[in-house]
């Protein structure tokens, strides 16, 4: 599962964060909120730094 890291305009993806796991045990839905939060936080950090 993956989430885009968005530029300050909120529409342009500048990177992505992803998580993978074993097919038989990995449950993406249990990680979705954390991956989205990490991508949002990284986008905010990049925006503050002017990237």
C-alpha positions, 0 to 999 in steps of 0.5 A: 500500500502507498500514499503520495507525498503532495507538494504545497499545492495539494495536487502534485505528488513529489514522492510516495511512501509505501509499505509491503509485507508477506502476501499471506499475512499482510493486511494493508487496511491495518496500516493505511492510516499510519502511511497516510499520516506519514505522507502528510507529515513529510509533505508538510515538512517539505513545504516548510523547507521550501521544496 
